Amino acid sequence: MSRAMAEIRPQPGPQEAFLSSAADIAIYGGAAGGGKSFALLLEPLRHVGIGGFRSVLFRRTGKQIRNEGGLWDASRELYGKTGAAARETDLSWRFASGAAISFGYMEHEKNRYDWQGTEITCIGFDELTHFTESQFFYMLSRNRSTCGVRPYVRATCNPDADSWVARFIDWWIDPQTGYPIKDRSGVVRWFVRDEDALVWADGEAELTQRFPGAVPKSVTFIAANIEDNRILLERDRGYRANLAALDRVERERLLLGNWKIRPAAGEYFRRGWFRIVDRPPADIQRSARGWDLAASEGGQGDWTVGARVGRTESGGYVIEHVERLRASPGGVEGTIQALATQDGARVAIALPQDPGQAGKAQAKRFVALLAGYRVRARPVSGDKVTRAAPFSAQVEAGNVVLVNGLWNEAFLRELENFPGGRHDDQVDAVVEAFNALQETRQTMQKDMYT
């Protein structure tokens, strides 16, 4: 190996422990910023002097591999120093010995069968929680070797309380707090599969006695977070602050490594996080009224909601007014027109566009209806919790106030129950307005209809 290659080494601490583990399966990370992808890329380099060595590093989709700054870009920085030859057409690296490291993906469940007949000495999964349990265990059948290196699996991940990975590593996680148990990080355990159940033990011998003929697999979980990545903290001093600015659920997961936290009532919005003022601040620079549309009559079903949100010179947000109604399509159109007139032309209007031709037609009709006003109609993408997360972070930080009004109680009650409540129409509307305010004036002008 080259001199440059010899200078590539892990950081002391969890990263070094991961790369020195003798377990058949080692899972690393459990928070953002712990140097997970670098460790996964570094792992197979120890064996590239052996001609028959083969390693495949997986992401769920090919796009994730090729994304700017993704695994392929990172591999150029690392593997390029070794003198290996890159083959971008099949996302692989060939070394002078004949060894190879390649990148693969299994976007769909059935893609695991694309790897039938392969022999992979070292299998790596980047973001293991993105893969299904059946994909992971099927690939264990491909984990074999005739090159002299014992076959093994390495994986990285961030916490996901509802994933199969959370169940797989639960021995290493405190059941009360959801945080990794420090004294268990790096401890090796063993399992065998008994029909459809995994049976665990602290030692291999215990399982071979209970299940004659079985071949136990050894597993460890090594916890790491951004505090273990001194290089990142030195190079990007703002990254930790970015994680700290996330909403509470994502902050617990990505900054603190919490494997038990889930979106639940009171996790995203709490009444005490809002301050109520008698009148809007005088320094509101611009406002937008976001809408969540429904056509329901007779007091049943979802609400149509229009939430007006302003942004102040200091970067704070003011929820100025919320209108909520159940009405026929004609009644909804009339209310939207009336509030546009009441708000005035300076208040932008943000409308959601449902997928499909019907959604496009509805958006076109509203744009025509609101001629003379600044209207933004955008397709809705992503789940409700993800869309609400940036606004939730601002609320928790104390950057959002409410103007006192009769609508306050219903609004606060719905937000407190999000995402598990019966209705989330007001959440959707206020998030629509909030997102509209994030755009620059130039972008807003480009996308507006008049």
N, C-alpha and C positions, 0 to 999 in steps of 0.2 A: 504493500500500500504506500501511497505517497506521503510525504512529510505533512502536507496539509490535512490529509485524512487523519493522521495520528493526533492532530490538534483538536479534532472534533470530539467533544466529550459532554456528558450530561452535567446538569447542575447538581451540587450536593443536596441531599435530602430526598424527598419522595421521588423525584425524577430518576435519581441514581438507583434508588431501591427498586423501582419498576424495571429498570434496564438490567438489574442484576438478579432478578427473581428467577428461581428454578422451577416455579409452578408451571403446570401444563397450560393453565389459563390464568393470565394476570389482567386485571381490569384497573385502569388508572384514571384518576381525576375526581369527578364528582363536584366540580365547580369550574367557572370560567377563568382563564388566564393562568392555569397551572403548567403550561408548557406541554400540553397533551399531544398535539399534532407533531411537534418536534420530536418528542420521545418516540412516537410511533414510527416516524420516518427513520430515526436513528437506529432503532432496534435491529433490523435485518442487516445492517452494514457489518456487523461483527462476523458474518459468515460469507461475505461475498468473495472471499479468496478460495471458496470450495466450488468446483465446477458444476456440480449437480444441484446446487442450492437454488430453490425457487421460493419466492415470497410474493404474495398478493395482498395489497392493502385496499380495503373496501370502503367506499362511501355509498350511501343509498342510491344516489343518482349520478350519472355521468357529469351533469352540469355542476354539481357540488365539487367534483374533482377539478374541473377546468375553470371554475370561477376565479376571477382576479384575486390573487393572494391565497388561493386554495392549495390543496395538496400538491397538484402538479407544479405550480409556481414555486412552492416551498421546496419541492424535491430538486428543482434546478439549482437552488441556492446550496443545497446540501450535497446531492449526488454529483453535481457538476464539478465539485472539488476533488473527486476521486478518480477522474479520468474515464468514467463510464460513458457509454454512448447512449444518448436519448433517442427514443423512437416515439415521436409524438403521435403517429398514426394509430398505434396500439397502446399508447400510454405506458411505455415500459423503458427500463434501463438495462443495458447489457454491460457486464463487467469483463475485464480481461480474462478472468478465469473461466468464463462461460456461465457464471451465476447470473441470475436475473431477478429484478424486482419490478413488479408491474402493479397497475392500479385497475381495480374492477368495481362493478356496481351491480346491485340487484334491486332495481326500481320497483319491480313487481314480484309478488310472491313466487310466481312460477319461474322467475329468473334464476332461482337457486339450481334448477336442473341444467342450466347452461354450463355448470361446472362439473357435470357428470364425467367420470373417467379421468379427472385431473389429479395430480399429486402435488400438493402444496406443503412445503416444509414449515413455513411460517405464515400464518394467516393473521392479518390485522384488520380490526374494525374501528374506523374513526366514527365516533358518536354511535355507540352500540345500541342505544335506546331507539334509534331510528330504524333498526332492523327488527324483524319479527323473531320470535323464539324459534319457530320452525326453520327459518333461514340460518340462524346461528347453529343450531344443533345438526342440521343437514351438512353444513360446511365442516363440522368436526369429522364427518366421514371422509372428507377430502384431505384432511390434515394427516399426511403420511409422508414418509421419507425413505429413500435408499441411498442418500448422499453421505450418511454418517452423522448428520445432525438430528437430534431427537426432535420430532415434530412438536410444535407448540403454537399457542394462540395468544395474541395480545390485543387489547381493546381499550378505547378511551370513551368517556361519556360525561354528560352533565346530568344532574338529577332529574328524574321524572317519576313522580310518586305512583303513577298509574301504569308504568311499563313493567314488562316481565323481568327486566334487569333489576328493578327495585326488589322483587321477590327473590331473585337469584342471589343477591348480595346482602340480604336483610340481616344476617348474622353479624356483619361488620358495622351495622347502623343502629344507633340508639333508638329504641322503639318509642320513647317519649319525646325526645327533642327532634329527631330526624337527622341529627348530625352524625358524621362518622365517629365511631369510638376510637379514640386516639391509640389506645393500647392494642387494638386489634388490627390496625392498619398494617398490611404486609404479612399478617399471620396466614399460614397456609392451612386449608381444610381440604377434605376429600369427599367425592360423591360417586355413587353409582346410580344407574337408572333401574328401578324395579317396576316393570311394566311402564306406566305413565308417570310415576312419581320419582323424584330425586331423593335419595337417602344419603344423609350427610354424616360425617364422622370427623373426629380430630386427627385420626391417623389412618394410613392405608391398610395396616394389618387388621384393624377392626372390621373393615369392610370385606376384605378377602376371606376372613373367617366366616362372616355371616352370609356371604354370597360367593361360594366356591366357583371358580372359573371366571368371575367378573374381573374387569380391569378398571380399577378406580381412576378417576381423574383428579388431579390436584388443582385447587383454585385459590387465588388471593385477590383481595381488593386493596389498593393503595390510594389513600385519599390525598388530594393536593388542591390548593387554591392559589389565588394570585399572590398571596404573601410568600409562597414558596418559589416564585419566579422573580428572582431579584433582577435579572437582566431586563425583563419586561418593565418592571417598576422603574428602573433607571432610564430606559429608552422612551417610555410613554408614561409620564407622570400623571397624565389625566385619565388613564384607563380605569384605575380604581375608582376615581370620582364618577366615571360614567356608570359603573356597576352600582355604586351607592345611590345613583339618581334614579334607578329603576323602581317600578312599583314594588310594593312589599313582597308579593309572591315571587316575582322574578329576582328580586334582590336576595331573598332567602335562598333561592335555588342557586343562582349563578355566582353570588359573592360569598355566601356562607356555606354552600353545599348541603342544603336541607333536602333530604329525600322523602320527607313525609308531607310537606306542605302542598296544599291543593287550593285552587280558586274556590272560595267559599264566601258566604255572606259575611260582610264586615272586613274581609281581607283587602278589598279594592277601594271601598269608600266607607268612611265613618262620619257620622254627624259632627263629631267634635273637630274634624279637620277643616270644616267650613266656618268662616266668620261671616256674620250677617250684618250688612250695613243698611242704613235708612235710605241712602241715595247713591247712585253710581259715582265713582271717583271722577274728578274733573279732568284727569289726564288720559282718558280713553282715546287711543289713537285711531282705532278702527274696530268695526264690529261685523259679525256675521250671524245670520240666523240659519241654523241647521234644522233640517226636517227629517222626521221618520214617518213614512206615509203608510196609511192603512185606510181601507174603505169599509167601514162597519157601521151598521145602523141598529137601532133598537137597544142600545146599551150593552151590546155583547162584543166580544172579540178584542182585538188590539186597539190601541189608541193611535190617532195621528197626533204628532207632537212637533211643535216648532220652538226651539230653544235659541235665544239670542245671547251671544257671548261677545264680550269686548276684551280687547287687549290694551293694557296701559303702557305708558312710556317706560315704566320700570320693568316691564316684562311680565307683570301679573295678569290675571284673568278675572273677569267679572261676569257672572251669570246674571244678566239684566232682567230677563223675563222668560217664562215658559208658558206656552199655550198648549192645552191638551183637550182633544175633542174626539168624540165618536160621531161620525156623520157619513152621509152618502158621498159618492165621488164628487157630485156637484157642490155639496156643502164644504167638502175639503178644499176644492178649488176656490170657492168664495172666501173662505177664511184665509188662505194663503195670499190671495190678492189683497184682502183688507189689511192684513198685517204688513205686507210690503208697503202699502200706502202709509200706514201708521209709522213704520220704521223710517221710511224715507230712502231716497236713492243712495245715500252714503253707506247703508248697511247691505253688505253682500248677502246673497241667498245661496245656500248650499243644499243641493238635493241629491239623494241617493238614486242611482240608476240600477234597477233590478236587471239580472242577466236575461238574455234573450231578446227577441224582437219586440215583445210587449213592453219590456222595460225601456227600450229605446224610444218606442212610440210615446209612452207616457212622459218621458223626459222632454221629448220634442214639443209635446203639447204644453207642458208647463213653461218651457222657455218662451213659446209664443205668447202664452197667457201673461207672462211677466215682462213683456217688451218695455224697455226703458229702465229696467233694473239690472244690476250686475248679478248674473245667475251662473252658478257653477253646478253642472250635473256630471257626476262621476260614478262609474261602476263600483259596487261594493265588493271588496275582496278581503279574505281572511276571516277568522272567526271573531265573534263579538268580544271575547276576553282580550285577544291580541290587539284589536282596534282600540279598546278602552284603556289599555295599559299606559300609554304616554300621558293621557289626561289624568289617570289615577295617580301617577307619580307627582304631577303638579299639585293635585289636591292634597296629598299627604304632606308635601313640603310646605303647605300653608300659602300657596301662591294663587288660590282661587277664593273669591268671596261671592256671596249671594246678596242681591238686592232684596230687601224685605218685601214680601208679597204673600198673598193668600195661597200661591202655588208652592211655597217653600216646603210645607209638611209632606205633601204627596211626592215631591221631588226627592227629598231627603230619605223618605221611607223606601222608595224604589232603589235608590243608589245603595243604601245600606244592605238591601237584600240581593244585590247583584253579585254573582251571576246566577244564583239559585232561585230568584224570585219568580213570581208568576208573570210579571211584565218587565220589559227592559226598553220600552219605547223612548222614555226620557233619556236614558243613558245613550241610546243610539243617536238621538237628536243632538244632544250636547256635544258628543264626540264628533259628529259631522261638522258642527260649527267650529269646534276647537281645531280640527284638522285643516279646515279652510283657512284659519288664521295663521297656520304655520307656513303657508306659501308666501313667497316674496311678492311684492307688488307687481313685479314684472311677470311672474308666472300667472298671477291672478288675472292680469290684463290679457295675457295670451289665451287663457282658457275660458274667458267670459263670453257669454252670449248677450247681445243687447237687442 
